[in-house]
Amino acid sequence: MKTAEGSLKYISLSLFLSDFKEITKARLAISVVFSSIAGYFLAANQVDFISFFLLAFGGYCMVGASNAYNQVIERDLDALMKRTRNRPIPSGRMSVYTAMAIAIVLTLLGVWALYLLSPKTALFGAISIFLYTSVYTPLKTKTPLAVFVGAFPGAIPFMLGWVAATNEFGIEPGTLFMIQFFWQFPHFWALGWMLDDDYKLGGFKMLPTGRKDRGTALQIILYTLWMIVVSVMPAFGFTGRLFLSLPAAALVLFCGLVMLVFALRLYVKKDNSSARQLMLVSVTYISLIQIIFVVDKLIG
């Protein structure tokens, strides 16, 4: 009997952990924490492991809380879409009360951890949660401008690491913010293109023209160009302590041009396969250039 009870407890814990990872969108949260850590390494003259831990822990909590609130708010819409109907709340595996408890606890833990780093870091983290849950989420069913609003909290993590290391906001974290801000548009519009039919089932308006057409593809190209321009600006001495060597800038430029090629391919082909390829390339791009920035600083 004890063995059976132990097995049931193990299964229950395993299922809860699985649902916890899903409701906090663990893979997305980890990628956001990666961006924050990259920003921290770019700013810090010396790595403090307590600060490093607080940033990683607080960052995960804040992103996890945002995603949990989002899934509570959109639970009825998630039930309508194929890719989300098996999420913990619409599937019935987790109650709304449990999800809200998780979101509130993560919010408190996240704000506390980031406040220990600095009040400014906690403020930006709190702003990110507010914009994501209270502005971006409700707008998704009303206007394609939701993506523009959502780009603000989405761009905070890269700069958050810099603010955490310096307790200052200036041209350096502002530049990191702009890189990730412009990146959001080709990334999410490629995702929106690929999942357009499913999004329509939930009533979400994600594409700028409302259609998978050349107007949407053209805007993807334009924002990709802006992203490329901002990403190489540190090589020209305009961005304070944030600096790129010419070889590193050439690598960043090459990565951006590769992404631009996939954006142009979507403009020509206008198909889901091209959108999926662009989305995957965009994910690789943002992580790769963050690594290039950090490595260039370490060896410079």
Secondary structure, 3 states (H helix, E strand, C coil): CHHHHHHHHHHHHHHHHHHHHHHCCHHHHHHHHHHHHHHHHHHCCCCCHHHHHHHHHHHHHHHHHHHHHHHHHCHHHHCCCCCCCCCCCCCCCCCHHHHHHHHHHHHHHHHHHHHHHCHHHHHHHHHHHHHHHHHHHHHCCCCCCHHHHHHHHHHHHHHHHHHHHHCCCCHHHHHHHHHHHHHHHHHHHHHHHHCHHHHHHHCCCCCCCCCCCHHHHHHHHHHHHHHHHHHHHHHHCCCCCCCCCHHHHHHHHHHHHHHHHHHHHHHHHCCHHHHHHHHHHHHHHHHHHHHHHHHHHHHC
